[in-house]
C-alpha cells in the first residue's frame, strides 16, 4: 500500500511540475503607432494608426490626406482587443466602421466619424500574426498570417513597421 501511495505521489509531482507551453505571460502595452502606406509627398497619402491600451483594447484608424488638403480624413476604423504572448499577436475585431454604402458619395469628402456605420456582419473577426518590437519599443514590425482564402489579401502584405507617435 505504501508503495502505491509513493508511486502515485511521484506521478502526481511529475505530472504537475511539467512546464506548460503557455507559461509566457500576455503582454499589454500602451501607445499610438502609425504605419505609412505611401510617400507623404505623393497625394493622396494613406496611413493607418493603431492605439493600444493596457486593458487589451485596440483602435485601428485608416486616414487619407487628400490632394488639396492638409487635414487628414478618417476613412474607417476598427475596434477590438489584442493579446501578445511572446511574439504571437492575436487581434479580435468586434466592430469595423466605414461609410454607409447606401448613402456614401465620393464627392462628399470627409465623412464625420459619427456618420460611419458598423460594417462587420460576421461578429468577431480574428487575425493572428507576429509582432516584434524594435530595441526601444518606439516601433514594431507586424505581420499577419496569410491564408489562401477570398477577401484576405489585405492581411497578406508581409511585415509592416509601425512607428510610435504618442
C-alpha positions in Angstrom: 0.0 0.0 0.0 2.8 2.4 0.9 4.5 1.7 -2.5 1.3 2.5 -4.3 0.9 5.8 -2.4 4.6 6.6 -3.0 4.2 5.8 -6.7 1.0 7.9 -7.0 2.7 10.8 -5.2 5.7 10.6 -7.6 3.5 10.5 -10.6 1.4 13.5 -9.3 4.6 15.5 -8.7 5.9 14.6 -12.2 2.6 15.5 -13.8 2.1 18.9 -12.1 5.7 20.0 -12.3 6.0 19.8 -16.1 6.5 23.1 -17.9 3.5 24.4 -19.7 3.8 25.7 -23.2 1.9 28.8 -22.4 3.9 29.9 -19.4 4.8 33.1 -21.2 2.5 35.8 -19.8 0.5 38.0 -22.1 2.0 41.5 -22.7 -0.3 44.5 -22.8 1.2 47.9 -23.8 0.0 51.5 -24.3 0.7 53.8 -27.1 -0.3 55.1 -30.6 1.7 53.8 -33.6 1.5 54.9 -37.2 2.0 52.9 -40.4 2.6 54.9 -43.6 1.3 53.4 -46.8 2.9 55.7 -49.3 5.3 58.5 -49.7 3.9 61.6 -48.0 4.9 63.8 -50.9 2.5 61.8 -53.1 -1.1 62.6 -52.8 -3.4 61.1 -51.8 -1.4 59.9 -48.8 -2.8 56.9 -46.9 -1.9 55.9 -43.4 -3.0 53.7 -40.5 -2.9 54.5 -36.8 -3.2 51.8 -34.1 -3.9 52.8 -30.5 -3.3 50.2 -27.8 -4.4 50.3 -24.2 -3.1 48.4 -21.1 -6.6 46.8 -20.8 -6.0 44.9 -24.1 -8.2 47.1 -26.3 -7.1 48.4 -29.7 -8.4 51.1 -32.1 -7.3 51.0 -35.7 -8.0 54.1 -37.8 -7.4 54.5 -41.5 -6.8 58.0 -42.8 -6.2 59.7 -46.1 -4.6 63.1 -46.7 -6.3 64.3 -49.9 -4.8 66.0 -52.9 -6.0 69.5 -51.9 -6.0 69.1 -48.1 -3.5 69.3 -45.2 -6.1 67.8 -42.8 -6.3 64.0 -42.6 -9.6 62.5 -43.3 -10.8 59.4 -41.4 -11.9 56.8 -43.9 -12.7 53.9 -41.5 -11.9 52.5 -38.1 -11.9 49.1 -36.3 -12.3 48.4 -32.6 -11.4 45.2 -30.8 -9.0 43.5 -28.4 -5.4 42.3 -28.7 -3.2 39.8 -26.9 0.6 39.5 -27.3 2.3 36.4 -25.9 6.0 36.4 -26.8 5.8 37.4 -30.5 2.4 35.8 -31.1 -0.1 38.6 -31.7 -3.8 38.0 -31.8 -6.3 40.7 -32.8 -10.0 40.2 -32.4 -12.2 42.8 -34.1 -15.6 43.4 -32.5 -16.6 46.3 -34.9 -15.5 47.8 -38.2 -16.9 51.2 -39.1 -16.9 52.7 -42.6 -19.1 54.9 -44.8 -22.7 53.7 -45.3 -22.6 52.1 -48.7 -26.2 53.1 -49.3 -25.6 56.8 -48.5 -21.9 57.3 -49.5 -21.0 59.7 -52.3 -17.4 60.2 -53.5 -17.9 63.9 -53.7 -18.8 64.2 -50.0 -15.2 64.5 -48.9 -14.6 63.5 -45.3 -17.4 61.6 -43.6 -17.8 62.6 -39.9 -16.9 59.8 -37.5 -20.4 59.7 -36.1 -21.8 59.0 -39.6 -19.7 55.9 -40.1 -21.6 52.6 -39.8 -20.6 49.2 -38.4 -19.9 47.0 -41.5 -18.7 43.9 -39.6 -21.5 41.5 -40.2 -19.9 38.2 -39.1 -19.4 39.0 -35.4 -15.9 38.9 -34.1 -13.1 38.5 -36.6 -9.8 37.1 -35.5 -6.4 37.7 -37.0 -3.2 36.0 -35.9 0.3 37.3 -36.6 3.7 38.1 -35.3 4.6 41.4 -33.5 8.3 42.2 -32.9 9.2 45.3 -31.0 12.2 47.4 -32.0 15.0 47.8 -29.4 13.5 50.9 -27.7 9.8 49.9 -28.1 9.4 53.0 -30.2 8.5 50.8 -33.2 7.3 47.3 -34.0 7.0 45.1 -37.0 3.7 43.3 -37.5 3.0 40.5 -40.0 -0.3 38.6 -40.1 -0.6 35.0 -41.1 -1.5 34.8 -44.8 -4.3 32.4 -45.7 -5.2 31.5 -49.2 -8.9 32.5 -48.9 -11.1 35.0 -50.6 -11.1 38.6 -49.1 -7.9 38.2 -47.1 -5.5 39.8 -49.5 -5.2 42.9 -47.3 -3.6 41.0 -44.5 -1.0 39.2 -46.7 1.2 42.2 -47.2 4.2 40.8 -45.2 5.8 42.6 -42.2 4.9 46.2 -41.8 6.7 48.7 -39.5 4.7 51.0 -37.2 6.4 54.0 -35.5 5.3 55.3 -32.1 3.7 58.8 -32.4 2.3 59.1 -28.8 
